[in-house]
Amino acid sequence: MLSAQESLDKILTTPPVQRDDRWQIDFFEAFTKSNILISNPTPQVAYDSWPYLHVETSEEATEPVTQVIDWLSQRGIGMILNPQKDEPDYVFSFGMLWHFRERGLFFEEIKTTAAEKFELQQGTKILSGPPHDSYLPQYVRKILKQFFVEQGILMPRILVMSTDKQHFDLCFSLDSLGLPPVTEHAGLAEALQWFLPPHYSIVLTRETGLKGFVEI
């Protein structure tokens, strides 16, 4: 029977074009039970402008993946596996890493597709309030706050909203963000997604009609 490290090496021989959902599941399982080599201890800014720790699979690997993830998740840093290849084997956003630390999964299945425009119909019952620590841990909120402060936004506000108590939206107050023009909303939402698991739904909205906004 192959060890997790041996399984990982075998899994990574699969050509990128053949890496489907099943491959990803097998990869995650083997990867999180393996060791890696930190090829550069200084996080590098990637093409998407976010910082990533560069790590490799190697016979000299001694760092347990789970310990590296714990370290990165407290610092707002992502991870790139085997960046020395023509195409890295995997790119982990910060949101994926802290979600694994909290839930043991890098992300969960997305059961709904977010609409391009967020609208609430008149009469819709809304459950809203501050995010629970299990949904958005304090250390993640601190890192998010730092991001906003670096953009000159000192008191960003958020809330979590649901209309069915099963699906939740993380809402960012446009009022607290200085009411950026609509043309900037998509770029802002894309930037915020890096801090959150891929399955989290992000909404940029005015505070009018919604109760429970709190400072990050």
Phi, psi and omega in degrees: 000133183287143173286169179300320180296316179293321178297319179298314180301319180292317181299322183284355175279349178293127179302143181310322183291344181258007183273097183261192181298321179296319178299317182297318178298313180296321180297312181301317183296313181289320184298315184287350177255006186251178173252156178226164177252127177278108186281336177213115184290346180263120178304140182250139177282125184266186182301334182268007177077008179257154181276137179225141171275131179269124180229159183224155167274133186198154175295340180267005183294129180229350184270118177298133182304317184297325179289323177295319179298317179301317181294314182292323184293341179267359186234001178070041183235141176269190182213136176242125180266123179058057179291347180288345179282163177303324176226117180307151181288327177196146176241118180255121174286164176302319180300322178295322184290314181290331178292323176295319179300321183276321190242349183079012178226144178284330173193168180248163181300134177273113185267345179227156178253124182292140178284153179295328180239129183267123179220141174251127179287148179300133180092354179293129178278132185237133171256121183216155179170183180296149178290138175286153180300332179289337179269320181216091184302155182300322181292330176287319177299322179297318180291321175298317180299318180299319178301313181294318180300322178295338177268003180087011179256108191271334184226062178293144182238148182220164167204164175250135185229146176212147176252353181225004180064015178237322179247135187235146176244134173269112186260133175251130183287116176295328179299316182286342180268005178086017179051062178297152180298154182304327181297342180262353186297315183297318180294321179294316179298321178296319178296316181295329182298332180296332181277352188233158176300147183304333183275354179288136178267126181252134178231131173257120187212157171287159182278347182304124177085357179241135181246146174112004178297137178226158177289141180300000000 
